[in-house]
Structure formats: C-alpha cells, structure tokens
Amino acid sequence: MRIMLVLALLAVVSFSGAYASPSPEVMMNRPSMISPHGGGTGGLGPARPMADVIKDATLPGYPNKKIGDAFEKYGYFKEKHWYETRGAAGNFYVDFRGSSPTGWFDFKGRRAGIAEKGVVLKFVIYPSGEYGIVMASKTVQTKDGKTTAYPIPDIKGVVDAIYANKKLDL
C-alpha cells in the first residue's frame, strides 16, 4: 500500500512540475534569452553561427529592433565585422567591431599617426541562454598597424548612440 501511495505521489509531483515550468520555446523567446546551441537546428544540420544568433536577438532596452539591424545600419562606421569565439566554461563570445578611417579634417589625429578609430562591443551568450553586452572598448589603430584598446565605462551610451544612429565621440 505504501509503495502505491509513494508512486501516486511521485506521479502527481512530476506532472505538476511539468506544467509549472515554462516550455523551452517560451524560455527562448524571452528578451534576454536565446538558444546557446545556434537556434533550432535540433541536430538536423550545422548550427547557426553565434554571430547570427546575436544579430537576430534584441536587447532589453530596445525590443523593437534586432541587434544586427541596429549595428549594421549604423552610418558612422565604414568597416563592420562580427567575430565569435567559445570560452572554456561553455560561454560564447561575439565581438562587433566597427571602425572608420581618420577623417581628412582630423588634423590632430593625423598628426598623432592615427589611421583608424573604432569600437568593439563584446556580447556573451551563457550556456543557460542568457546573453548581454559585457564590454565596450574604443580602438585606435596607428599608421604602423598597431592597435590599442581603451575600455569604455558607459556601455549604454555607446549602444544608445548606435541605435539612434548618432555619431560617437571617439
């Protein structure tokens, strides 16, 4: 009798747990969650590049525009590139690098030997599916090819400028 009671109790608990937790589809459609497995291939083909997954996602403060649309349409960068790597802890890192050559009338920059200025934004996708921007850097490349990066403490200000298509003060 006790065994039947335990089995019945176990069945009730497992069914209530299944109905109480949201389905994976609901979890992946939250604004701050994406699939860390490349988005819906289910083992039926090659996984999507993580850069594409980030481009198709939205940031919490900007639900009406995909990340890729905002960054690709930003008009003040001549060069735009996406790079991805995988960390040892299972995190994926996607870097957006945007840059522009020193302008003709940027006499101060030209005298300093600066060939190009830009920004690097580092996105992270955790194994749980949560994602976000974890770092922003200003980059300066000199004419001899040396690149130096400086951290930007105001990540939100950089993202706001990109989404509003306003010039960044680099």
BAFI-560031 format. One record per atom (N, C-alpha, C): residue number from 1; residue in three letters; atom name; x negated, y negated, z. Coordinates in steps of 0.05 Angstrom, whole numbers. Example, Ala and Ser with C-alpha at 12.3 -4.5 7.8 and 13.67 -1.06 7.14 Angstrom:
2
 seq type atom     c1     c2     c3
   1  ALA    N   -264    114    156
   1  ALA   CA   -246     90    156
   1  ALA    C   -264     66    156
   2  SER    N   -257     45    142
   2  SER   CA   -273     21    143
   2  SER    C   -258     -1    157
This chain:
170
 seq type atom     c1     c2     c3
   1  MET    N    -16     24      0
   1  MET   CA      0      0      0
   1  MET    C    -17    -25      0
   2  ARG    N    -39    -24     16
   2  ARG   CA    -57    -47     17
   2  ARG    C    -70    -52    -10
   3  ILE    N    -77    -31    -23
   3  ILE   CA    -91    -34    -49
   3  ILE    C    -72    -47    -69
   4  MET    N    -47    -39    -69
   4  MET   CA    -27    -52    -88
   4  MET    C    -23    -81    -81
   5  LEU    N    -22    -88    -55
   5  LEU   CA    -19   -115    -47
   5  LEU    C    -43   -132    -55
   6  VAL    N    -67   -122    -52
   6  VAL   CA    -91   -136    -60
   6  VAL    C    -92   -140    -90
   7  LEU    N    -85   -119   -105
   7  LEU   CA    -84   -122   -134
   7  LEU    C    -63   -142   -143
   8  ALA    N    -40   -142   -131
   8  ALA   CA    -20   -162   -138
   8  ALA    C    -29   -190   -131
   9  LEU    N    -41   -193   -108
   9  LEU   CA    -51   -220   -100
   9  LEU    C    -73   -229   -119
  10  LEU    N    -91   -211   -127
  10  LEU   CA   -112   -217   -145
  10  LEU    C   -101   -225   -173
  11  ALA    N    -81   -212   -182
  11  ALA   CA    -68   -219   -208
  11  ALA    C    -55   -246   -206
  12  VAL    N    -42   -253   -185
  12  VAL   CA    -29   -279   -182
  12  VAL    C    -50   -301   -181
  13  VAL    N    -71   -297   -167
  13  VAL   CA    -93   -317   -165
  13  VAL    C   -106   -321   -192
  14  SER    N   -111   -299   -207
  14  SER   CA   -125   -302   -233
  14  SER    C   -106   -316   -253
  15  PHE    N    -80   -310   -253
  15  PHE   CA    -62   -323   -271
  15  PHE    C    -58   -353   -264
  16  SER    N    -57   -359   -238
  16  SER   CA    -54   -387   -231
  16  SER    C    -79   -402   -237
  17  GLY    N   -102   -390   -235
  17  GLY   CA   -127   -403   -242
  17  GLY    C   -129   -408   -272
  18  ALA    N   -119   -390   -288
  18  ALA   CA   -120   -393   -317
  18  ALA    C   -101   -416   -326
  19  TYR    N    -79   -419   -312
  19  TYR   CA    -60   -440   -320
  19  TYR    C    -68   -467   -308
  20  ALA    N    -83   -467   -286
  20  ALA   CA    -91   -492   -273
  20  ALA    C   -114   -505   -287
  21  SER    N   -132   -490   -299
  21  SER   CA   -156   -502   -312
  21  SER    C   -148   -509   -341
  22  PRO    N   -157   -532   -350
  22  PRO   CA   -151   -540   -377
  22  PRO    C   -166   -523   -398
  23  SER    N   -154   -521   -421
  23  SER   CA   -166   -504   -441
  23  SER    C   -192   -517   -452
  24  PRO    N   -210   -502   -464
  24  PRO   CA   -235   -514   -474
  24  PRO    C   -229   -535   -495
  25  GLU    N   -208   -533   -511
  25  GLU   CA   -202   -553   -531
  25  GLU    C   -195   -580   -517
  26  VAL    N   -181   -579   -495
  26  VAL   CA   -174   -604   -481
  26  VAL    C   -200   -616   -469
  27  MET    N   -217   -599   -458
  27  MET   CA   -242   -610   -446
  27  MET    C   -260   -622   -467
  28  MET    N   -262   -611   -490
  28  MET   CA   -280   -622   -511
  28  MET    C   -269   -647   -524
  29  ASN    N   -243   -653   -521
  29  ASN   CA   -232   -677   -533
  29  ASN    C   -231   -701   -514
  30  ARG    N   -241   -697   -489
  30  ARG   CA   -244   -720   -471
  30  ARG    C   -264   -739   -482
  31  PRO    N   -262   -765   -477
  31  PRO   CA   -280   -784   -489
  31  PRO    C   -309   -780   -482
  32  SER    N   -315   -768   -459
  32  SER   CA   -342   -765   -450
  32  SER    C   -352   -736   -453
  33  MET    N   -338   -720   -468
  33  MET   CA   -345   -691   -471
  33  MET    C   -346   -684   -500
  34  ILE    N   -366   -669   -507
  34  ILE   CA   -368   -657   -534
  34  ILE    C   -379   -629   -531
  35  SER    N   -378   -614   -552
  35  SER   CA   -388   -587   -551
  35  SER    C   -419   -588   -555
  36  PRO    N   -434   -577   -536
  36  PRO   CA   -463   -576   -539
  36  PRO    C   -472   -555   -558
  37  HIS    N   -453   -541   -571
  37  HIS   CA   -460   -519   -589
  37  HIS    C   -457   -527   -618
  38  GLY    N   -455   -552   -624
  38  GLY   CA   -453   -561   -652
  38  GLY    C   -425   -564   -662
  39  GLY    N   -405   -560   -647
  39  GLY   CA   -378   -566   -654
  39  GLY    C   -364   -546   -671
  40  GLY    N   -354   -525   -659
  40  GLY   CA   -333   -509   -671
  40  GLY    C   -341   -489   -692
  41  THR    N   -366   -481   -694
  41  THR   CA   -373   -461   -714
  41  THR    C   -366   -433   -704
  42  GLY    N   -366   -429   -677
  42  GLY   CA   -358   -404   -666
  42  GLY    C   -375   -381   -675
  43  GLY    N   -400   -385   -682
  43  GLY   CA   -418   -364   -691
  43  GLY    C   -413   -356   -720
  44  LEU    N   -397   -370   -734
  44  LEU   CA   -390   -363   -762
  44  LEU    C   -408   -376   -783
  45  GLY    N   -427   -391   -774
  45  GLY   CA   -445   -404   -793
  45  GLY    C   -465   -420   -777
  46  PRO    N   -481   -435   -791
  46  PRO   CA   -501   -452   -777
  46  PRO    C   -488   -473   -760
  47  ALA    N   -499   -479   -737
  47  ALA   CA   -489   -500   -720
  47  ALA    C   -493   -527   -733
  48  ARG    N   -475   -546   -727
  48  ARG   CA   -479   -573   -737
  48  ARG    C   -503   -586   -723
  49  PRO    N   -517   -603   -737
  49  PRO   CA   -538   -618   -723
  49  PRO    C   -527   -635   -701
  50  MET    N   -541   -636   -679
  50  MET   CA   -532   -652   -656
  50  MET    C   -529   -682   -663
  51  ALA    N   -545   -692   -682
  51  ALA   CA   -542   -719   -690
  51  ALA    C   -514   -724   -702
  52  ASP    N   -504   -704   -718
  52  ASP   CA   -477   -707   -729
  52  ASP    C   -456   -705   -708
  53  VAL    N   -461   -689   -687
  53  VAL   CA   -442   -686   -665
  53  VAL    C   -439   -713   -651
  54  ILE    N   -462   -726   -645
  54  ILE   CA   -462   -752   -632
  54  ILE    C   -449   -773   -650
  55  LYS    N   -455   -773   -676
  55  LYS   CA   -443   -792   -694
  55  LYS    C   -413   -791   -695
  56  ASP    N   -402   -767   -691
  56  ASP   CA   -373   -763   -692
  56  ASP    C   -359   -768   -665
  57  ALA    N   -375   -772   -644
  57  ALA   CA   -364   -777   -617
  57  ALA    C   -359   -807   -613
  58  THR    N   -345   -813   -591
  58  THR   CA   -341   -841   -584
  58  THR    C   -352   -847   -557
  59  LEU    N   -359   -871   -552
  59  LEU   CA   -369   -879   -525
  59  LEU    C   -345   -888   -508
  60  PRO    N   -347   -884   -482
  60  PRO   CA   -324   -891   -464
  60  PRO    C   -314   -920   -467
  61  GLY    N   -331   -939   -471
  61  GLY   CA   -322   -967   -473
  61  GLY    C   -312   -975   -501
  62  TYR    N   -314   -956   -521
  62  TYR   CA   -307   -962   -548
  62  TYR    C   -292   -939   -561
  63  PRO    N   -268   -933   -551
  63  PRO   CA   -253   -909   -560
  63  PRO    C   -244   -910   -589
  64  ASN    N   -243   -934   -602
  64  ASN   CA   -232   -936   -628
  64  ASN    C   -252   -934   -651
  65  LYS    N   -277   -931   -645
  65  LYS   CA   -298   -930   -665
  65  LYS    C   -318   -908   -659
  66  LYS    N   -323   -891   -678
  66  LYS   CA   -343   -870   -674
  66  LYS    C   -371   -882   -672
  67  ILE    N   -388   -869   -658
  67  ILE   CA   -416   -878   -654
  67  ILE    C   -429   -881   -681
  68  GLY    N   -427   -862   -698
  68  GLY   CA   -440   -863   -724
  68  GLY    C   -431   -886   -741
  69  ASP    N   -405   -892   -741
  69  ASP   CA   -394   -914   -756
  69  ASP    C   -406   -941   -746
  70  ALA    N   -407   -945   -720
  70  ALA   CA   -417   -970   -709
  70  ALA    C   -447   -973   -715
  71  PHE    N   -463   -952   -711
  71  PHE   CA   -491   -954   -714
  71  PHE    C   -499   -956   -744
  72  GLU    N   -486   -941   -761
  72  GLU   CA   -493   -942   -790
  72  GLU    C   -485   -968   -803
  73  LYS    N   -464   -981   -793
  73  LYS   CA   -454  -1006   -805
  73  LYS    C   -467  -1030   -792
  74  TYR    N   -485  -1027   -773
  74  TYR   CA   -499  -1050   -761
  74  TYR    C   -516  -1063   -782
  75  GLY    N   -511  -1088   -788
  75  GLY   CA   -523  -1101   -811
  75  GLY    C   -550  -1113   -807
  76  TYR    N   -562  -1112   -783
  76  TYR   CA   -587  -1125   -778
  76  TYR    C   -611  -1106   -779
  77  PHE    N   -607  -1081   -784
  77  PHE   CA   -628  -1062   -787
  77  PHE    C   -631  -1054   -817
  78  LYS    N   -655  -1055   -827
  78  LYS   CA   -660  -1046   -855
  78  LYS    C   -664  -1016   -855
  79  GLU    N   -676  -1005   -834
  79  GLU   CA   -681   -976   -832
  79  GLU    C   -665   -965   -809
  80  LYS    N   -651   -943   -813
  80  LYS   CA   -635   -929   -792
  80  LYS    C   -641   -899   -794
  81  HIS    N   -649   -887   -772
  81  HIS   CA   -656   -859   -772
  81  HIS    C   -645   -846   -747
  82  TRP    N   -638   -821   -750
  82  TRP   CA   -629   -804   -727
  82  TRP    C   -648   -781   -724
  83  TYR    N   -657   -775   -700
  83  TYR   CA   -674   -753   -694
  83  TYR    C   -663   -737   -671
  84  GLU    N   -668   -711   -670
  84  GLU   CA   -658   -695   -648
  84  GLU    C   -679   -676   -639
  85  THR    N   -678   -670   -613
  85  THR   CA   -695   -650   -600
  85  THR    C   -679   -636   -579
  86  ARG    N   -690   -613   -570
  86  ARG   CA   -677   -598   -549
  86  ARG    C   -697   -597   -525
  87  GLY    N   -687   -603   -502
  87  GLY   CA   -704   -603   -478
  87  GLY    C   -705   -575   -466
  88  ALA    N   -724   -572   -447
  88  ALA   CA   -728   -546   -434
  88  ALA    C   -704   -537   -417
  89  ALA    N   -690   -556   -406
  89  ALA   CA   -667   -550   -389
  89  ALA    C   -641   -545   -405
  90  GLY    N   -642   -544   -431
  90  GLY   CA   -619   -539   -447
  90  GLY    C   -605   -565   -457
  91  ASN    N   -615   -588   -449
  91  ASN   CA   -604   -613   -459
  91  ASN    C   -613   -618   -488
  92  PHE    N   -595   -631   -503
  92  PHE   CA   -602   -640   -530
  92  PHE    C   -607   -670   -528
  93  TYR    N   -627   -680   -542
  93  TYR   CA   -632   -709   -543
  93  TYR    C   -630   -718   -572
  94  VAL    N   -615   -739   -576
  94  VAL   CA   -611   -751   -602
  94  VAL    C   -620   -780   -601
  95  ASP    N   -640   -787   -617
  95  ASP   CA   -650   -814   -618
  95  ASP    C   -640   -829   -642
  96  PHE    N   -630   -853   -638
  96  PHE   CA   -623   -870   -660
  96  PHE    C   -646   -891   -661
  97  ARG    N   -658   -894   -684
  97  ARG   CA   -679   -914   -688
  97  ARG    C   -672   -933   -710
  98  GLY    N   -669   -958   -704
  98  GLY   CA   -663   -978   -723
  98  GLY    C   -685   -999   -723
  99  SER    N   -692  -1009   -746
  99  SER   CA   -714  -1029   -747
  99  SER    C   -711  -1047   -772
 100  SER    N   -725  -1069   -770
 100  SER   CA   -726  -1088   -793
 100  SER    C   -754  -1099   -795
 101  PRO    N   -763  -1105   -819
 101  PRO   CA   -789  -1117   -822
 101  PRO    C   -789  -1146   -811
 102  THR    N   -812  -1156   -804
 102  THR   CA   -814  -1183   -795
 102  THR    C   -805  -1202   -817
 103  GLY    N   -788  -1221   -810
 103  GLY   CA   -777  -1240   -829
 103  GLY    C   -798  -1259   -840
 104  TRP    N   -792  -1270   -863
 104  TRP   CA   -810  -1289   -876
 104  TRP    C   -815  -1314   -859
 105  PHE    N   -796  -1322   -844
 105  PHE   CA   -798  -1346   -828
 105  PHE    C   -805  -1341   -799
 106  ASP    N   -812  -1316   -792
 106  ASP   CA   -820  -1309   -765
 106  ASP    C   -851  -1313   -764
 107  PHE    N   -859  -1338   -764
 107  PHE   CA   -888  -1344   -765
 107  PHE    C   -902  -1334   -740
 108  LYS    N   -889  -1336   -717
 108  LYS   CA   -901  -1326   -692
 108  LYS    C   -907  -1296   -693
 109  GLY    N   -887  -1281   -703
 109  GLY   CA   -890  -1252   -705
 109  GLY    C   -911  -1245   -726
 110  ARG    N   -911  -1259   -748
 110  ARG   CA   -931  -1253   -769
 110  ARG    C   -960  -1258   -759
 111  ARG    N   -963  -1281   -745
 111  ARG   CA   -990  -1287   -734
 111  ARG    C   -999  -1266   -714
 112  ALA    N   -980  -1255   -699
 112  ALA   CA   -986  -1234   -680
 112  ALA    C   -991  -1207   -693
 113  GLY    N   -988  -1205   -719
 113  GLY   CA   -993  -1180   -733
 113  GLY    C   -969  -1161   -732
 114  ILE    N   -946  -1170   -725
 114  ILE   CA   -922  -1153   -723
 114  ILE    C   -910  -1148   -750
 115  ALA    N   -908  -1123   -758
 115  ALA   CA   -897  -1116   -784
 115  ALA    C   -867  -1110   -782
 116  GLU    N   -859  -1099   -759
 116  GLU   CA   -831  -1090   -756
 116  GLU    C   -823  -1090   -727
 117  LYS    N   -797  -1097   -722
 117  LYS   CA   -785  -1095   -696
 117  LYS    C   -761  -1078   -697
 118  GLY    N   -755  -1065   -675
 118  GLY   CA   -731  -1048   -675
 118  GLY    C   -722  -1040   -648
 119  VAL    N   -704  -1020   -647
 119  VAL   CA   -692  -1010   -623
 119  VAL    C   -690   -979   -626
 120  VAL    N   -694   -966   -603
 120  VAL   CA   -690   -937   -601
 120  VAL    C   -670   -933   -579
 121  LEU    N   -648   -919   -585
 121  LEU   CA   -628   -911   -564
 121  LEU    C   -628   -881   -562
 122  LYS    N   -632   -871   -538
 122  LYS   CA   -633   -842   -533
 122  LYS    C   -607   -832   -521
 123  PHE    N   -594   -815   -536
 123  PHE   CA   -569   -801   -526
 123  PHE    C   -577   -774   -515
 124  VAL    N   -563   -765   -495
 124  VAL   CA   -567   -738   -484
 124  VAL    C   -540   -723   -485
 125  ILE    N   -542   -698   -492
 125  ILE   CA   -519   -680   -490
 125  ILE    C   -526   -658   -471
 126  TYR    N   -512   -657   -448
 126  TYR   CA   -518   -637   -428
 126  TYR    C   -504   -610   -435
 127  PRO    N   -514   -588   -425
 127  PRO   CA   -502   -562   -431
 127  PRO    C   -472   -561   -424
 128  SER    N   -463   -578   -405
 128  SER   CA   -434   -578   -398
 128  SER    C   -417   -592   -420
 129  GLY    N   -430   -606   -438
 129  GLY   CA   -415   -621   -459
 129  GLY    C   -414   -650   -454
 130  GLU    N   -421   -659   -430
 130  GLU   CA   -421   -688   -424
 130  GLU    C   -444   -701   -439
 131  TYR    N   -440   -726   -447
 131  TYR   CA   -461   -740   -462
 131  TYR    C   -461   -769   -455
 132  GLY    N   -482   -783   -463
 132  GLY   CA   -484   -811   -458
 132  GLY    C   -510   -822   -468
 133  ILE    N   -514   -848   -465
 133  ILE   CA   -539   -861   -472
 133  ILE    C   -555   -863   -446
 134  VAL    N   -580   -853   -447
 134  VAL   CA   -596   -853   -423
 134  VAL    C   -620   -872   -424
 135  MET    N   -625   -883   -448
 135  MET   CA   -648   -901   -450
 135  MET    C   -646   -918   -475
 136  ALA    N   -656   -943   -472
 136  ALA   CA   -658   -961   -495
 136  ALA    C   -686   -973   -494
 137  SER    N   -698   -976   -517
 137  SER   CA   -725   -987   -519
 137  SER    C   -727  -1006   -542
 138  LYS    N   -742  -1027   -539
 138  LYS   CA   -749  -1045   -560
 138  LYS    C   -776  -1035   -572
 139  THR    N   -778  -1033   -598
 139  THR   CA   -802  -1024   -610
 139  THR    C   -815  -1046   -627
 140  VAL    N   -841  -1047   -627
 140  VAL   CA   -856  -1066   -643
 140  VAL    C   -878  -1051   -657
 141  GLN    N   -878  -1053   -683
 141  GLN   CA   -899  -1040   -699
 141  GLN    C   -917  -1061   -711
 142  THR    N   -943  -1058   -707
 142  THR   CA   -962  -1077   -718
 142  THR    C   -970  -1068   -747
 143  LYS    N   -984  -1086   -760
 143  LYS   CA   -992  -1080   -788
 143  LYS    C  -1011  -1057   -790
 144  ASP    N  -1025  -1051   -769
 144  ASP   CA  -1043  -1028   -769
 144  ASP    C  -1029  -1001   -764
 145  GLY    N  -1003  -1002   -760
 145  GLY   CA   -987   -978   -756
 145  GLY    C   -982   -970   -727
 146  LYS    N   -993   -984   -708
 146  LYS   CA   -989   -978   -680
 146  LYS    C   -961   -987   -671
 147  THR    N   -947   -969   -658
 147  THR   CA   -920   -975   -648
 147  THR    C   -921   -976   -617
 148  THR    N   -909   -996   -606
 148  THR   CA   -907   -999   -577
 148  THR    C   -877  -1001   -570
 149  ALA    N   -869   -988   -549
 149  ALA   CA   -841   -988   -540
 149  ALA    C   -840  -1001   -512
 150  TYR    N   -819  -1018   -509
 150  TYR   CA   -814  -1031   -483
 150  TYR    C   -786  -1025   -475
 151  PRO    N   -783  -1016   -449
 151  PRO   CA   -755  -1009   -440
 151  PRO    C   -737  -1033   -440
 152  ILE    N   -712  -1029   -447
 152  ILE   CA   -692  -1050   -445
 152  ILE    C   -673  -1042   -422
 153  PRO    N   -672  -1058   -401
 153  PRO   CA   -655  -1051   -378
 153  PRO    C   -626  -1054   -384
 154  ASP    N   -618  -1071   -402
 154  ASP   CA   -590  -1076   -408
 154  ASP    C   -580  -1060   -432
 155  ILE    N   -576  -1034   -427
 155  ILE   CA   -567  -1016   -449
 155  ILE    C   -540  -1025   -460
 156  LYS    N   -522  -1033   -442
 156  LYS   CA   -495  -1041   -450
 156  LYS    C   -496  -1065   -468
 157  GLY    N   -514  -1084   -463
 157  GLY   CA   -517  -1108   -480
 157  GLY    C   -525  -1100   -509
 158  VAL    N   -543  -1081   -511
 158  VAL   CA   -552  -1072   -538
 158  VAL    C   -528  -1058   -552
 159  VAL    N   -514  -1041   -538
 159  VAL   CA   -492  -1027   -550
 159  VAL    C   -470  -1046   -558
 160  ASP    N   -464  -1065   -540
 160  ASP   CA   -444  -1086   -547
 160  ASP    C   -451  -1101   -572
 161  ALA    N   -476  -1108   -575
 161  ALA   CA   -485  -1123   -599
 161  ALA    C   -482  -1106   -624
 162  ILE    N   -489  -1080   -622
 162  ILE   CA   -487  -1062   -645
 162  ILE    C   -458  -1059   -653
 163  TYR    N   -440  -1054   -634
 163  TYR   CA   -412  -1051   -640
 163  TYR    C   -399  -1076   -651
 164  ALA    N   -408  -1099   -642
 164  ALA   CA   -397  -1125   -651
 164  ALA    C   -412  -1135   -676
 165  ASN    N   -433  -1121   -685
 165  ASN   CA   -449  -1128   -708
 165  ASN    C   -461  -1156   -704
 166  LYS    N   -472  -1161   -680
 166  LYS   CA   -485  -1186   -674
 166  LYS    C   -515  -1181   -672
 167  LYS    N   -531  -1201   -680
 167  LYS   CA   -560  -1198   -680
 167  LYS    C   -571  -1194   -652
 168  LEU    N   -589  -1175   -649
 168  LEU   CA   -603  -1170   -624
 168  LEU    C   -627  -1188   -623
 169  ASP    N   -633  -1199   -600
 169  ASP   CA   -657  -1215   -596
 169  ASP    C   -680  -1197   -590
 170  LEU    N   -695  -1190   -610
 170  LEU   CA   -718  -1172   -607
 170  LEU    C   -743  -1189   -608
